[in-house]
Amino acid sequence: MSISAKLLSTATVWALAGASLLQPGQAARLESQLVDRLHQALNDNDTVGLTALIGQEGTVDAQQLTARLERLTESFGPLTWQVSQGQLLPDGRARLELFVRGMGEVAGVLYQLEATQTLAVSSHQGQILSQEVLQEESWVYSGDQRLPVTLQIPDAVLTGQRYDVDVILDDPLDSGLLAGGILEVGPDEVETMGASTIQLGTLNAGGLFKRVQAPYMAGGQTWTIMLVHPDGTLITSKRVQVRDTPPLATPPNFP
């Protein structure tokens, strides 16, 4: 496997979480317990503890999630997780935000991982029943700090909609050469954390700009961008939710 494919295969983060479907007076206590247990299990790399959080009647596949955690830990472990809960969504589900950091080595070069994910989650009687990804992006980079770039990619679009996948350099390089490329990662590759080698081209503008079209079936698209610059390499991945209805209204502090 090439270096770029190895990095691309771990540039997409996964997560799971739970919130209560009980009455409002009971929800806060149950949600807090689930968040604490999830935070502890993730930081302890406790796959048994994670499995115990998942209800058999729900739509979350415990075996699949723990397998992905193991692959992520193999590449960037030990991982440090932060789990926090936001305001309830209009449909009653809770909003959960996760952040993970790790470090791994490829061909003798150290790479850092930073990834975030926002989920709409539900549970019952202390076990997770379902989760929906609302926002997800990850960054894998060499060097002490990542190249400052801004992703102008929507979190959600409608089926068939045309939209922009833009990556803008916040501080354009003066004389340094920059190469980059954009790759759509298919659902099967996302599920197995695999990816093809990305094709790079020389950039002379201030970033990468691509006009794309969402599929005509609801689901999601994952875009991965690779930038090679004088100080190292940056790979960033962004998931775009594809919906056949407008996205849920969210509280003002939604990222």
C-alpha positions in Angstrom: 0.0 0.0 0.0 1.4 3.5 -0.9 1.9 6.1 1.7 -1.0 8.2 0.4 -3.4 5.2 0.4 -2.3 4.3 3.9 -3.1 7.8 5.2 -6.3 8.0 3.2 -7.5 4.8 4.7 -7.5 6.3 8.2 -8.6 9.9 7.4 -12.2 9.2 8.1 -13.2 9.0 11.8 -16.2 7.1 13.2 -18.2 7.5 16.4 -21.2 6.4 18.3 -23.2 7.8 21.2 -26.5 7.7 23.1 -29.2 10.0 24.4 -32.5 9.3 26.1 -36.0 8.8 24.8 -37.5 9.1 28.3 -39.4 12.0 29.8 -37.5 15.3 30.0 -37.1 15.0 33.8 -35.3 11.7 33.4 -33.4 12.4 30.3 -30.7 14.6 31.8 -29.6 12.0 34.3 -29.6 9.1 31.8 -27.8 11.2 29.1 -25.1 12.2 31.5 -24.4 8.5 32.5 -24.2 7.5 28.9 -21.9 10.3 27.9 -19.6 9.5 30.9 -19.6 5.8 30.1 -18.9 6.5 26.4 -16.1 8.9 27.2 -14.5 6.3 29.5 -14.9 3.4 27.2 -13.4 5.3 24.2 -10.4 6.6 26.2 -9.8 3.1 27.7 -10.1 1.5 24.3 -12.6 -0.8 26.0 -14.5 -2.6 23.2 -16.4 -4.7 25.7 -17.6 -1.5 27.4 -18.7 0.0 24.1 -20.5 -3.2 23.1 -22.4 -3.0 26.4 -23.7 0.4 25.5 -25.4 -0.7 22.3 -29.0 -2.1 22.4 -29.6 -5.2 20.3 -33.0 -3.8 19.1 -31.4 -0.7 17.6 -29.7 0.1 14.3 -26.1 0.4 15.5 -23.8 -2.5 14.7 -21.6 -3.0 17.7 -19.3 -5.4 16.0 -18.7 -3.1 13.1 -18.1 -0.1 15.3 -15.6 -1.9 17.6 -13.7 -3.2 14.5 -13.4 0.3 13.2 -12.1 1.5 16.6 -9.5 -1.2 16.6 -8.3 -0.2 13.1 -8.1 3.4 14.1 -6.2 2.6 17.2 -3.7 0.5 15.3 -2.9 3.4 13.1 -3.1 6.4 15.5 -3.3 4.9 19.0 -3.4 5.6 21.9 -6.3 7.8 21.1 -7.5 10.7 23.3 -11.3 11.4 23.1 -13.5 14.2 24.2 -17.2 13.7 24.4 -19.8 16.5 25.0 -23.5 16.9 24.7 -25.3 19.8 23.0 -28.9 21.0 22.9 -31.7 18.7 21.9 -32.6 18.7 18.3 -36.2 19.7 17.2 -37.2 16.0 16.8 -36.2 15.2 20.4 -32.9 13.5 19.7 -29.7 14.7 21.5 -26.8 16.3 19.8 -23.5 14.7 20.7 -20.0 16.1 19.7 -16.9 14.0 19.7 -13.3 15.0 19.2 -10.4 12.5 18.8 -6.7 13.1 18.7 -3.9 10.6 18.0 -0.5 10.0 16.4 0.9 7.4 14.0 3.9 6.7 11.9 4.0 5.9 8.1 7.3 5.2 6.4 9.3 6.8 9.3 7.2 10.0 9.3 5.0 10.9 12.2 1.5 12.0 11.4 -1.1 13.5 13.8 -4.8 12.9 13.6 -7.5 15.3 14.7 -11.2 14.6 13.9 -14.6 15.9 14.9 -18.0 14.4 14.6 -21.5 15.7 15.5 -24.3 13.1 15.9 -28.0 13.0 16.4 -28.5 10.1 18.8 -31.2 8.2 20.6 -31.3 5.5 23.2 -33.6 3.6 25.6 -33.1 2.2 29.0 -29.4 3.1 29.1 -28.5 1.6 25.7 -27.8 3.2 22.3 -30.5 2.6 19.6 -29.5 4.8 16.7 -27.1 7.5 15.6 -27.1 9.8 12.5 -24.0 11.8 11.5 -24.8 15.5 11.1 -21.2 16.7 10.6 -17.9 15.0 10.3 -14.4 16.0 9.3 -10.9 14.8 10.0 -7.3 16.0 9.6 -4.1 14.0 9.2 -0.9 15.9 8.9 2.8 15.8 9.4 4.8 18.4 11.3 4.1 20.2 14.5 1.0 21.9 13.2 -1.3 21.5 10.3 -1.3 23.7 7.2 -3.9 26.4 7.8 -6.7 25.8 5.4 -10.5 26.4 5.4 -12.9 23.8 4.1 -15.8 25.4 2.3 -17.9 22.2 1.9 -21.5 22.0 3.2 -22.5 19.6 6.0 -25.7 18.6 4.1 -27.2 19.0 0.6 -30.3 17.7 -1.1 -30.3 14.8 -3.5 -29.1 15.8 -7.0 -27.9 19.2 -5.8 -24.8 20.7 -7.3 -22.4 22.2 -4.8 -18.8 23.3 -4.3 -16.0 21.4 -2.7 -13.4 24.1 -2.0 -10.2 24.0 0.1 -8.7 27.5 0.6 -5.2 28.2 1.9 -5.6 30.7 4.7 -1.9 31.8 4.2 -1.0 31.3 0.5 2.5 30.0 0.0 4.8 32.6 -1.6 7.4 30.7 -3.5 6.8 27.2 -2.2 5.4 24.5 -4.5 2.1 23.0 -3.6 0.5 19.8 -5.0 -2.9 18.5 -4.2 -5.9 16.5 -5.2 -9.5 15.7 -4.3 -10.9 12.2 -4.1 -14.5 10.9 -3.5 -14.3 8.0 -1.1 -17.1 5.5 -1.7 -19.4 4.1 1.0 -17.7 0.7 1.1 -14.2 2.3 1.5 -15.6 4.5 4.3 -17.0 1.5 6.0 -13.8 -0.5 5.8 -11.5 2.6 6.3 -9.9 1.9 2.9 -9.1 4.2 0.0 -7.5 4.3 -3.4 -4.3 6.4 -4.1 -5.2 10.0 -4.7 -3.9 11.7 -7.9 -2.0 14.9 -7.2 -1.5 17.9 -9.4 0.5 21.1 -9.1 -1.5 24.0 -7.6 -0.9 27.6 -8.5 -4.0 29.3 -7.1 -4.6 29.4 -3.3 -6.3 26.1 -2.9 -8.4 23.4 -4.5 -11.8 24.1 -6.1 -14.2 21.6 -7.5 -17.9 21.7 -8.5 -19.7 18.4 -7.8 -23.2 16.9 -7.8 -24.9 14.9 -5.0 -26.3 11.5 -5.9 -30.0 11.1 -6.5 -30.4 8.8 -3.5 -30.2 9.9 0.1 -27.1 8.9 2.0 -23.8 10.7 2.1 -20.7 11.6 0.1 -17.2 11.7 1.6 -14.5 13.9 0.1 -10.9 13.5 0.9 -8.3 16.2 0.0 -4.5 15.7 0.0 -2.1 18.7 0.0 1.7 18.3 -0.2 3.6 21.4 0.8 7.2 22.4 1.7 6.6 21.6 5.4 4.8 18.3 5.0 1.6 16.6 4.1 -2.0 17.3 5.0 -5.0 15.0 4.4 -8.5 16.2 5.3 -11.7 14.3 4.9 -15.3 15.7 5.0 -18.6 13.9 5.0 -21.5 15.6 3.3 -25.0 14.4 4.3 -27.3 13.8 1.3 -30.9 14.2 2.1 -34.2 14.0 0.2 -35.7 16.5 2.6 -34.3 19.8 4.0 -31.9 19.3 6.9 -33.3 19.6 10.4 -33.4 23.1 12.0 -30.7 23.2 14.6 -29.9 25.5 17.6 -28.0 28.7 16.8 -24.7 27.3 18.2 -24.6 24.4 15.8 -21.2 24.4 14.2 
